[in-house]
Amino acid sequence: MSTFAKRERLLLADLLETAGPEAPTLCEGWLTRDLAAHVVVRERRPDAAGGVLIKPLAPRLQKVLEEYAAKPYEELIQLIRTGPPRFSPFQLKQLDEAANTVEFYVHTEDVRRAQPDWSPRELDPVFQETLWSRLERTVRLLGRGIPTGLVLRRPDGRTAVAHRGTPVVTVTGEPSELLLFAFGRQNAARVEKAGDQDAIAKLTETKQLGL
């Protein structure tokens, strides 16, 4: 049975292949080659991937990322398509879904929305609920360093508090768009913002959203 993580993985691989190695992405400082290297290193080099969250490991991660980015681009795309190595824990379907559904969705949009002619994808309700569930679990972590209060609100009225504080900004949108906003893609997310205008400006410009 296909999973959301597998679907987003294959879509990401296709987009990266079509865009080529030198296309822009929403990840600051990264072209598509750099993003592809990041995805491969995260799955295949756990000795280095921890540098995303553990600062002392960051120099090693950067070195390994540069090594992978220097590989033939077609090889990186194939490694993304085929997935993690045989004995990787990511081979377990439940772990793959838990760890990669959001990862691949966000990076797919990093490629799509960096292009001038992009348009929103039509996402099915089940996938939207899945993204909302993941967002609810991680929203406090994603919003821990921001300079304002932040409430994420779905069109049906359900909310998730990302950060307590004043003034409060309320951001409204579909779960997929709120997730992108919470992961630091504020300017690319299709959302509506309400609240103090200075606070909205600070929130839109901050780099403290996300991991």
FIKOLZA-1660 file (N, C-alpha, C; in steps of 0.1 Angstrom, whole numbers, plus 5000, padded with zeros to 4 digits):
% residues 211
   i   px   py   pz ch aa at
   1 5008 4988 5000  A  M  N
   1 5000 5000 5000  A  M CA
   1 5009 5012 5000  A  M  C
   2 5005 5022 4992  A  S  N
   2 5013 5034 4991  A  S CA
   2 5011 5042 5004  A  S  C
   3 5020 5050 5008  A  T  N
   3 5019 5058 5019  A  T CA
   3 5021 5073 5015  A  T  C
   4 5018 5082 5024  A  F  N
   4 5020 5096 5021  A  F CA
   4 5035 5099 5020  A  F  C
   5 5043 5093 5028  A  A  N
   5 5057 5096 5028  A  A CA
   5 5063 5091 5014  A  A  C
   6 5059 5079 5010  A  K  N
   6 5064 5074 4997  A  K CA
   6 5059 5083 4986  A  K  C
   7 5047 5087 4986  A  R  N
   7 5041 5095 4975  A  R CA
   7 5049 5108 4975  A  R  C
   8 5051 5115 4986  A  E  N
   8 5059 5128 4986  A  E CA
   8 5073 5126 4982  A  E  C
   9 5079 5114 4986  A  R  N
   9 5093 5111 4982  A  R CA
   9 5094 5111 4967  A  R  C
  10 5085 5104 4960  A  L  N
  10 5086 5102 4946  A  L CA
  10 5083 5115 4939  A  L  C
  11 5074 5123 4944  A  L  N
  11 5071 5136 4938  A  L CA
  11 5083 5145 4940  A  L  C
  12 5089 5145 4951  A  L  N
  12 5101 5154 4953  A  L CA
  12 5112 5150 4943  A  L  C
  13 5114 5137 4942  A  A  N
  13 5125 5132 4933  A  A CA
  13 5122 5137 4918  A  A  C
  14 5109 5136 4914  A  D  N
  14 5105 5140 4901  A  D CA
  14 5107 5155 4899  A  D  C
  15 5103 5163 4909  A  L  N
  15 5105 5177 4908  A  L CA
  15 5119 5181 4908  A  L  C
  16 5128 5175 4916  A  L  N
  16 5142 5178 4916  A  L CA
  16 5148 5175 4902  A  L  C
  17 5144 5163 4897  A  E  N
  17 5149 5159 4884  A  E CA
  17 5145 5169 4873  A  E  C
  18 5133 5173 4873  A  T  N
  18 5128 5183 4863  A  T CA
  18 5134 5196 4864  A  T  C
  19 5136 5201 4876  A  A  N
  19 5142 5214 4879  A  A CA
  19 5157 5215 4875  A  A  C
  20 5164 5204 4876  A  G  N
  20 5178 5204 4874  A  G CA
  20 5186 5208 4887  A  G  C
  21 5199 5207 4886  A  P  N
  21 5207 5209 4899  A  P CA
  21 5209 5224 4903  A  P  C
  22 5206 5233 4895  A  E  N
  22 5209 5247 4898  A  E CA
  22 5197 5256 4900  A  E  C
  23 5185 5250 4902  A  A  N
  23 5173 5258 4904  A  A CA
  23 5172 5263 4918  A  A  C
  24 5165 5274 4920  A  P  N
  24 5163 5279 4934  A  P CA
  24 5154 5271 4942  A  P  C
  25 5155 5272 4955  A  T  N
  25 5145 5266 4965  A  T CA
  25 5142 5276 4975  A  T  C
  26 5132 5273 4984  A  L  N
  26 5129 5282 4995  A  L CA
  26 5138 5281 5006  A  L  C
  27 5147 5272 5006  A  C  N
  27 5157 5270 5017  A  C CA
  27 5169 5280 5014  A  C  C
  28 5170 5290 5023  A  E  N
  28 5180 5301 5020  A  E CA
  28 5194 5295 5018  A  E  C
  29 5200 5299 5007  A  G  N
  29 5213 5295 5003  A  G CA
  29 5215 5282 4996  A  G  C
  30 5203 5275 4994  A  W  N
  30 5204 5262 4988  A  W CA
  30 5198 5262 4974  A  W  C
  31 5205 5256 4965  A  L  N
  31 5199 5253 4952  A  L CA
  31 5194 5239 4953  A  L  C
  32 5188 5234 4942  A  T  N
  32 5182 5221 4942  A  T CA
  32 5192 5210 4945  A  T  C
  33 5205 5212 4940  A  R  N
  33 5215 5202 4943  A  R CA
  33 5218 5201 4958  A  R  C
  34 5218 5212 4965  A  D  N
  34 5220 5212 4980  A  D CA
  34 5209 5206 4987  A  D  C
  35 5196 5208 4982  A  L  N
  35 5185 5202 4989  A  L CA
  35 5185 5187 4987  A  L  C
  36 5188 5183 4975  A  A  N
  36 5189 5168 4972  A  A CA
  36 5200 5162 4981  A  A  C
  37 5211 5168 4982  A  A  N
  37 5222 5163 4991  A  A CA
  37 5217 5162 5005  A  A  C
  38 5210 5172 5010  A  H  N
  38 5204 5172 5024  A  H CA
  38 5195 5160 5026  A  H  C
  39 5186 5157 5017  A  V  N
  39 5177 5146 5018  A  V CA
  39 5184 5133 5019  A  V  C
  40 5194 5131 5010  A  V  N
  40 5202 5118 5010  A  V CA
  40 5210 5117 5023  A  V  C
  41 5217 5127 5027  A  V  N
  41 5225 5126 5039  A  V CA
  41 5216 5123 5052  A  V  C
  42 5205 5129 5052  A  R  N
  42 5196 5127 5064  A  R CA
  42 5192 5112 5065  A  R  C
  43 5190 5105 5054  A  E  N
  43 5186 5091 5054  A  E CA
  43 5198 5082 5055  A  E  C
  44 5210 5086 5049  A  R  N
  44 5220 5076 5047  A  R CA
  44 5233 5079 5056  A  R  C
  45 5233 5090 5062  A  R  N
  45 5245 5093 5071  A  R CA
  45 5241 5098 5084  A  R  C
  46 5235 5089 5093  A  P  N
  46 5231 5093 5106  A  P CA
  46 5242 5098 5115  A  P  C
  47 5255 5095 5111  A  D  N
  47 5266 5100 5119  A  D CA
  47 5268 5115 5117  A  D  C
  48 5262 5120 5106  A  A  N
  48 5264 5134 5103  A  A CA
  48 5251 5142 5104  A  A  C
  49 5239 5135 5102  A  A  N
  49 5226 5142 5101  A  A CA
  49 5223 5149 5114  A  A  C
  50 5228 5144 5125  A  G  N
  50 5225 5150 5138  A  G CA
  50 5229 5164 5139  A  G  C
  51 5238 5169 5130  A  G  N
  51 5242 5183 5131  A  G CA
  51 5231 5193 5128  A  G  C
  52 5220 5188 5123  A  V  N
  52 5208 5197 5121  A  V CA
  52 5204 5203 5135  A  V  C
  53 5204 5195 5145  A  L  N
  53 5199 5199 5158  A  L CA
  53 5210 5200 5169  A  L  C
  54 5221 5193 5167  A  I  N
  54 5232 5193 5177  A  I CA
  54 5243 5202 5171  A  I  C
  55 5245 5214 5177  A  K  N
  55 5254 5224 5172  A  K CA
  55 5268 5219 5171  A  K  C
  56 5274 5211 5180  A  P  N
  56 5288 5207 5179  A  P CA
  56 5290 5198 5167  A  P  C
  57 5279 5191 5162  A  L  N
  57 5280 5183 5150  A  L CA
  57 5278 5190 5137  A  L  C
  58 5275 5203 5137  A  A  N
  58 5272 5210 5125  A  A CA
  58 5284 5211 5115  A  A  C
  59 5296 5213 5120  A  P  N
  59 5307 5214 5110  A  P CA
  59 5309 5200 5102  A  P  C
  60 5307 5189 5110  A  R  N
  60 5308 5176 5103  A  R CA
  60 5296 5175 5093  A  R  C
  61 5284 5179 5097  A  L  N
  61 5273 5178 5087  A  L CA
  61 5276 5186 5075  A  L  C
  62 5281 5198 5077  A  Q  N
  62 5284 5207 5065  A  Q CA
  62 5294 5200 5056  A  Q  C
  63 5304 5194 5061  A  K  N
  63 5314 5187 5053  A  K CA
  63 5308 5176 5045  A  K  C
  64 5300 5168 5052  A  V  N
  64 5294 5156 5045  A  V CA
  64 5284 5161 5034  A  V  C
  65 5276 5172 5037  A  L  N
  65 5267 5178 5027  A  L CA
  65 5275 5182 5015  A  L  C
  66 5286 5188 5017  A  E  N
  66 5294 5193 5005  A  E CA
  66 5299 5181 4997  A  E  C
  67 5303 5170 5004  A  E  N
  67 5307 5159 4997  A  E CA
  67 5296 5153 4988  A  E  C
  68 5284 5152 4994  A  Y  N
  68 5273 5146 4986  A  Y CA
  68 5269 5156 4975  A  Y  C
  69 5269 5168 4978  A  A  N
  69 5265 5178 4967  A  A CA
  69 5274 5177 4955  A  A  C
  70 5286 5173 4957  A  A  N
  70 5296 5172 4946  A  A CA
  70 5294 5159 4938  A  A  C
  71 5285 5150 4943  A  K  N
  71 5283 5138 4935  A  K CA
  71 5274 5141 4923  A  K  C
  72 5274 5133 4913  A  P  N
  72 5265 5135 4901  A  P CA
  72 5251 5137 4905  A  P  C
  73 5244 5147 4900  A  Y  N
  73 5231 5150 4904  A  Y CA
  73 5221 5139 4902  A  Y  C
  74 5223 5132 4891  A  E  N
  74 5214 5120 4888  A  E CA
  74 5215 5109 4898  A  E  C
  75 5227 5108 4904  A  E  N
  75 5229 5098 4914  A  E CA
  75 5221 5102 4927  A  E  C
  76 5222 5115 4930  A  L  N
  76 5214 5119 4942  A  L CA
  76 5199 5117 4940  A  L  C
  77 5194 5120 4928  A  I  N
  77 5180 5118 4926  A  I CA
  77 5176 5103 4927  A  I  C
  78 5185 5094 4922  A  Q  N
  78 5182 5080 4923  A  Q CA
  78 5182 5075 4937  A  Q  C
  79 5191 5080 4945  A  L  N
  79 5192 5077 4959  A  L CA
  79 5179 5081 4967  A  L  C
  80 5174 5093 4963  A  I  N
  80 5161 5097 4969  A  I CA
  80 5150 5088 4965  A  I  C
  81 5149 5085 4953  A  R  N
  81 5138 5076 4947  A  R CA
  81 5139 5062 4954  A  R  C
  82 5150 5056 4955  A  T  N
  82 5151 5043 4960  A  T CA
  82 5150 5042 4975  A  T  C
  83 5152 5053 4982  A  G  N
  83 5149 5054 4996  A  G CA
  83 5161 5050 5004  A  G  C
  84 5160 5048 5017  A  P  N
  84 5171 5045 5026  A  P CA
  84 5177 5032 5024  A  P  C
  85 5189 5030 5029  A  P  N
  85 5196 5017 5027  A  P CA
  85 5188 5005 5034  A  P  C
  86 5192 4993 5031  A  R  N
  86 5184 4981 5035  A  R CA
  86 5182 4981 5050  A  R  C
  87 5192 4983 5058  A  F  N
  87 5191 4981 5072  A  F CA
  87 5187 4994 5080  A  F  C
  88 5183 5005 5073  A  S  N
  88 5180 5017 5079  A  S CA
  88 5166 5016 5086  A  S  C
  89 5165 5022 5098  A  P  N
  89 5152 5022 5105  A  P CA
  89 5141 5028 5097  A  P  C
  90 5145 5037 5087  A  F  N
  90 5135 5043 5078  A  F CA
  90 5128 5033 5069  A  F  C
  91 5133 5021 5068  A  Q  N
  91 5127 5011 5060  A  Q CA
  91 5114 5006 5067  A  Q  C
  92 5112 5009 5080  A  L  N
  92 5100 5005 5087  A  L CA
  92 5089 5015 5083  A  L  C
  93 5078 5010 5078  A  K  N
  93 5067 5018 5072  A  K CA
  93 5062 5029 5082  A  K  C
  94 5060 5024 5095  A  Q  N
  94 5055 5034 5105  A  Q CA
  94 5065 5045 5108  A  Q  C
  95 5078 5042 5109  A  L  N
  95 5088 5052 5111  A  L CA
  95 5090 5061 5099  A  L  C
  96 5089 5055 5087  A  D  N
  96 5090 5063 5075  A  D CA
  96 5078 5073 5074  A  D  C
  97 5066 5069 5078  A  E  N
  97 5055 5078 5078  A  E CA
  97 5057 5089 5088  A  E  C
  98 5061 5085 5100  A  A  N
  98 5063 5095 5111  A  A CA
  98 5074 5105 5108  A  A  C
  99 5085 5100 5103  A  A  N
  99 5096 5109 5101  A  A CA
  99 5097 5116 5088  A  A  C
 100 5090 5111 5078  A  N  N
 100 5093 5116 5064  A  N CA
 100 5081 5123 5057  A  N  C
 101 5068 5121 5062  A  T  N
 101 5057 5127 5056  A  T CA
 101 5058 5142 5055  A  T  C
 102 5060 5148 5067  A  V  N
 102 5062 5162 5067  A  V CA
 102 5075 5167 5060  A  V  C
 103 5086 5160 5063  A  E  N
 103 5099 5163 5057  A  E CA
 103 5098 5164 5042  A  E  C
 104 5092 5154 5035  A  F  N
 104 5091 5154 5021  A  F CA
 104 5081 5164 5016  A  F  C
 105 5070 5165 5023  A  Y  N
 105 5060 5175 5019  A  Y CA
 105 5066 5189 5018  A  Y  C
 106 5073 5193 5029  A  V  N
 106 5078 5206 5030  A  V CA
 106 5089 5208 5019  A  V  C
 107 5098 5199 5017  A  H  N
 107 5108 5200 5007  A  H CA
 107 5103 5200 4993  A  H  C
 108 5092 5192 4991  A  T  N
 108 5085 5193 4978  A  T CA
 108 5080 5207 4975  A  T  C
 109 5074 5213 4985  A  E  N
 109 5070 5227 4983  A  E CA
 109 5081 5237 4982  A  E  C
 110 5093 5234 4989  A  D  N
 110 5105 5242 4987  A  D CA
 110 5109 5243 4973  A  D  C
 111 5107 5232 4965  A  V  N
 111 5111 5233 4951  A  V CA
 111 5100 5239 4943  A  V  C
 112 5087 5235 4945  A  R  N
 112 5076 5240 4937  A  R CA
 112 5075 5255 4939  A  R  C
 113 5075 5260 4951  A  R  N
 113 5071 5274 4953  A  R CA
 113 5083 5284 4951  A  R  C
 114 5094 5279 4948  A  A  N
 114 5105 5287 4944  A  A CA
 114 5105 5291 4929  A  A  C
 115 5096 5284 4922  A  Q  N
 115 5095 5286 4908  A  Q CA
 115 5084 5297 4905  A  Q  C
 116 5086 5305 4895  A  P  N
 116 5077 5317 4893  A  P CA
 116 5063 5313 4889  A  P  C
 117 5061 5302 4884  A  D  N
 117 5047 5298 4879  A  D CA
 117 5040 5288 4887  A  D  C
 118 5044 5287 4900  A  W  N
 118 5038 5277 4909  A  W CA
 118 5023 5280 4912  A  W  C
 119 5015 5270 4915  A  S  N
 119 5002 5272 4920  A  S CA
 119 4999 5261 4931  A  S  C
 120 4990 5264 4940  A  P  N
 120 4988 5255 4951  A  P CA
 120 4983 5241 4946  A  P  C
 121 4988 5231 4953  A  R  N
 121 4983 5217 4950  A  R CA
 121 4970 5215 4956  A  R  C
 122 4962 5206 4950  A  E  N
 122 4949 5202 4956  A  E CA
 122 4952 5189 4964  A  E  C
 123 4951 5191 4977  A  L  N
 123 4955 5180 4986  A  L CA
 123 4942 5174 4992  A  L  C
 124 4942 5160 4993  A  D  N
 124 4930 5154 4997  A  D CA
 124 4928 5156 5012  A  D  C
 125 4915 5155 5017  A  P  N
 125 4912 5158 5031  A  P CA
 125 4920 5149 5041  A  P  C
 126 4922 5136 5037  A  V  N
 126 4929 5127 5046  A  V CA
 126 4944 5132 5048  A  V  C
 127 4950 5136 5038  A  F  N
 127 4964 5141 5039  A  F CA
 127 4964 5154 5047  A  F  C
 128 4954 5163 5045  A  Q  N
 128 4953 5175 5053  A  Q CA
 128 4952 5172 5068  A  Q  C
 129 4944 5162 5071  A  E  N
 129 4942 5158 5085  A  E CA
 129 4955 5153 5091  A  E  C
 130 4962 5145 5082  A  T  N
 130 4975 5140 5087  A  T CA
 130 4985 5151 5090  A  T  C
 131 4986 5161 5081  A  L  N
 131 4995 5172 5083  A  L CA
 131 4991 5180 5095  A  L  C
 132 4978 5182 5098  A  W  N
 132 4973 5189 5110  A  W CA
 132 4977 5181 5122  A  W  C
 133 4976 5168 5122  A  S  N
 133 4979 5160 5134  A  S CA
 133 4994 5162 5137  A  S  C
 134 5003 5162 5127  A  R  N
 134 5017 5163 5129  A  R CA
 134 5020 5177 5134  A  R  C
 135 5013 5187 5129  A  L  N
 135 5015 5201 5133  A  L CA
 135 5011 5203 5147  A  L  C
 136 5000 5198 5151  A  E  N
 136 4996 5199 5165  A  E CA
 136 5006 5194 5175  A  E  C
 137 5013 5183 5171  A  R  N
 137 5023 5177 5180  A  R CA
 137 5036 5185 5181  A  R  C
 138 5039 5192 5171  A  T  N
 138 5052 5199 5170  A  T CA
 138 5052 5214 5171  A  T  C
 139 5039 5220 5171  A  V  N
 139 5038 5234 5169  A  V CA
 139 5045 5242 5180  A  V  C
 140 5045 5237 5193  A  R  N
 140 5052 5245 5203  A  R CA
 140 5067 5245 5201  A  R  C
 141 5073 5234 5196  A  L  N
 141 5087 5234 5193  A  L CA
 141 5090 5243 5181  A  L  C
 142 5082 5243 5171  A  L  N
 142 5084 5251 5160  A  L CA
 142 5084 5266 5163  A  L  C
 143 5075 5270 5173  A  G  N
 143 5073 5284 5176  A  G CA
 143 5080 5289 5188  A  G  C
 144 5089 5281 5194  A  R  N
 144 5095 5284 5207  A  R CA
 144 5102 5297 5207  A  R  C
 145 5108 5301 5196  A  G  N
 145 5117 5313 5197  A  G CA
 145 5112 5326 5191  A  G  C
 146 5099 5326 5187  A  I  N
 146 5094 5337 5180  A  I CA
 146 5091 5349 5189  A  I  C
 147 5090 5361 5183  A  P  N
 147 5089 5373 5192  A  P CA
 147 5074 5377 5195  A  P  C
 148 5064 5370 5191  A  T  N
 148 5050 5373 5194  A  T CA
 148 5043 5361 5198  A  T  C
 149 5030 5363 5203  A  G  N
 149 5021 5352 5204  A  G CA
 149 5017 5347 5191  A  G  C
 150 5014 5335 5189  A  L  N
 150 5010 5329 5176  A  L CA
 150 5000 5318 5178  A  L  C
 151 4988 5320 5171  A  V  N
 151 4978 5310 5171  A  V CA
 151 4976 5306 5156  A  V  C
 152 4976 5293 5153  A  L  N
 152 4973 5288 5140  A  L CA
 152 4959 5284 5139  A  L  C
 153 4951 5288 5130  A  R  N
 153 4937 5286 5129  A  R CA
 153 4933 5280 5116  A  R  C
 154 4925 5269 5116  A  R  N
 154 4920 5263 5104  A  R CA
 154 4907 5270 5100  A  R  C
 155 4903 5269 5088  A  P  N
 155 4890 5275 5083  A  P CA
 155 4878 5270 5091  A  P  C
 156 4879 5258 5097  A  D  N
 156 4867 5253 5104  A  D CA
 156 4868 5257 5119  A  D  C
 157 4878 5265 5123  A  G  N
 157 4878 5271 5136  A  G CA
 157 4888 5264 5146  A  G  C
 158 4892 5252 5142  A  R  N
 158 4902 5245 5151  A  R CA
 158 4915 5253 5152  A  R  C
 159 4921 5253 5163  A  T  N
 159 4933 5261 5165  A  T CA
 159 4944 5253 5172  A  T  C
 160 4956 5258 5170  A  A  N
 160 4968 5253 5177  A  A CA
 160 4977 5265 5181  A  A  C
 161 4980 5265 5194  A  V  N
 161 4988 5276 5199  A  V CA
 161 5003 5273 5197  A  V  C
 162 5010 5281 5189  A  A  N
 162 5024 5279 5186  A  A CA
 162 5033 5286 5197  A  A  C
 163 5028 5297 5202  A  H  N
 163 5036 5305 5212  A  H CA
 163 5027 5314 5220  A  H  C
 164 5028 5313 5233  A  R  N
 164 5020 5321 5242  A  R CA
 164 5027 5335 5244  A  R  C
 165 5020 5345 5243  A  G  N
 165 5026 5358 5245  A  G CA
 165 5017 5369 5239  A  G  C
 166 5021 5381 5241  A  T  N
 166 5014 5393 5235  A  T CA
 166 5024 5402 5228  A  T  C
 167 5019 5409 5217  A  P  N
 167 5006 5407 5211  A  P CA
 167 5004 5394 5204  A  P  C
 168 4992 5390 5201  A  V  N
 168 4989 5377 5195  A  V CA
 168 4986 5379 5180  A  V  C
 169 4992 5371 5172  A  V  N
 169 4989 5371 5158  A  V CA
 169 4982 5358 5155  A  V  C
 170 4970 5358 5148  A  T  N
 170 4963 5346 5144  A  T CA
 170 4965 5344 5129  A  T  C
 171 4970 5333 5125  A  V  N
 171 4973 5329 5111  A  V CA
 171 4963 5318 5107  A  V  C
 172 4955 5321 5097  A  T  N
 172 4944 5312 5093  A  T CA
 172 4947 5306 5079  A  T  C
 173 4945 5293 5078  A  G  N
 173 4948 5287 5065  A  G CA
 173 4945 5272 5066  A  G  C
 174 4946 5265 5055  A  E  N
 174 4945 5250 5055  A  E CA
 174 4957 5244 5062  A  E  C
 175 4956 5232 5068  A  P  N
 175 4967 5226 5075  A  P CA
 175 4980 5226 5068  A  P  C
 176 4980 5223 5055  A  S  N
 176 4992 5223 5047  A  S CA
 176 4999 5236 5046  A  S  C
 177 4991 5247 5045  A  E  N
 177 4996 5260 5045  A  E CA
 177 5001 5265 5059  A  E  C
 178 4994 5261 5069  A  L  N
 178 4998 5265 5083  A  L CA
 178 5011 5258 5086  A  L  C
 179 5013 5245 5081  A  L  N
 179 5025 5238 5084  A  L CA
 179 5037 5245 5077  A  L  C
 180 5035 5249 5065  A  L  N
 180 5046 5256 5058  A  L CA
 180 5049 5269 5066  A  L  C
 181 5039 5276 5070  A  F  N
 181 5042 5288 5078  A  F CA
 181 5050 5285 5090  A  F  C
 182 5046 5275 5097  A  A  N
 182 5052 5271 5110  A  A CA
 182 5066 5266 5108  A  A  C
 183 5069 5261 5096  A  F  N
 183 5083 5256 5093  A  F CA
 183 5091 5267 5087  A  F  C
 184 5087 5280 5088  A  G  N
 184 5096 5291 5084  A  G CA
 184 5094 5295 5070  A  G  C
 185 5084 5290 5063  A  R  N
 185 5081 5294 5049  A  R CA
 185 5070 5305 5049  A  R  C
 186 5071 5315 5057  A  Q  N
 186 5060 5324 5059  A  Q CA
 186 5056 5331 5046  A  Q  C
 187 5065 5335 5038  A  N  N
 187 5062 5343 5026  A  N CA
 187 5056 5335 5015  A  N  C
 188 5058 5321 5016  A  A  N
 188 5053 5313 5005  A  A CA
 188 5040 5306 5009  A  A  C
 189 5036 5307 5022  A  A  N
 189 5023 5301 5026  A  A CA
 189 5011 5309 5023  A  A  C
 190 5001 5302 5018  A  R  N
 190 4988 5309 5015  A  R CA
 190 4980 5310 5027  A  R  C
 191 4981 5320 5035  A  V  N
 191 4974 5322 5048  A  V CA
 191 4970 5336 5049  A  V  C
 192 4961 5338 5059  A  E  N
 192 4957 5352 5063  A  E CA
 192 4961 5355 5077  A  E  C
 193 4966 5367 5079  A  K  N
 193 4972 5370 5092  A  K CA
 193 4963 5382 5098  A  K  C
 194 4960 5380 5111  A  A  N
 194 4952 5391 5118  A  A CA
 194 4959 5394 5132  A  A  C
 195 4958 5406 5135  A  G  N
 195 4964 5411 5148  A  G CA
 195 4972 5424 5147  A  G  C
 196 4980 5427 5157  A  D  N
 196 4988 5439 5156  A  D CA
 196 4997 5439 5144  A  D  C
 197 4997 5450 5137  A  Q  N
 197 5004 5451 5124  A  Q CA
 197 5019 5450 5126  A  Q  C
 198 5024 5456 5137  A  D  N
 198 5039 5455 5140  A  D CA
 198 5043 5441 5143  A  D  C
 199 5034 5434 5150  A  A  N
 199 5036 5420 5154  A  A CA
 199 5036 5411 5142  A  A  C
 200 5027 5414 5133  A  I  N
 200 5026 5406 5120  A  I CA
 200 5039 5408 5112  A  I  C
 201 5044 5420 5111  A  A  N
 201 5056 5423 5104  A  A CA
 201 5068 5415 5110  A  A  C
 202 5069 5415 5123  A  K  N
 202 5080 5408 5130  A  K CA
 202 5079 5393 5127  A  K  C
 203 5066 5388 5128  A  L  N
 203 5064 5374 5126  A  L CA
 203 5068 5370 5112  A  L  C
 204 5064 5378 5102  A  T  N
 204 5067 5375 5088  A  T CA
 204 5082 5375 5085  A  T  C
 205 5089 5383 5092  A  E  N
 205 5103 5385 5089  A  E CA
 205 5112 5376 5098  A  E  C
 206 5107 5370 5109  A  T  N
 206 5116 5363 5118  A  T CA
 206 5121 5350 5112  A  T  C
 207 5133 5346 5116  A  K  N
 207 5139 5334 5112  A  K CA
 207 5139 5324 5123  A  K  C
 208 5131 5327 5133  A  Q  N
 208 5130 5318 5145  A  Q CA
 208 5119 5307 5144  A  Q  C
 209 5111 5308 5134  A  L  N
 209 5101 5298 5132  A  L CA
 209 5107 5285 5126  A  L  C
 210 5103 5274 5130  A  G  N
 210 5108 5261 5125  A  G CA
 210 5119 5255 5133  A  G  C
 211 5125 5245 5128  A  L  N
 211 5135 5238 5135  A  L CA
 211 5149 5244 5133  A  L  C
% end
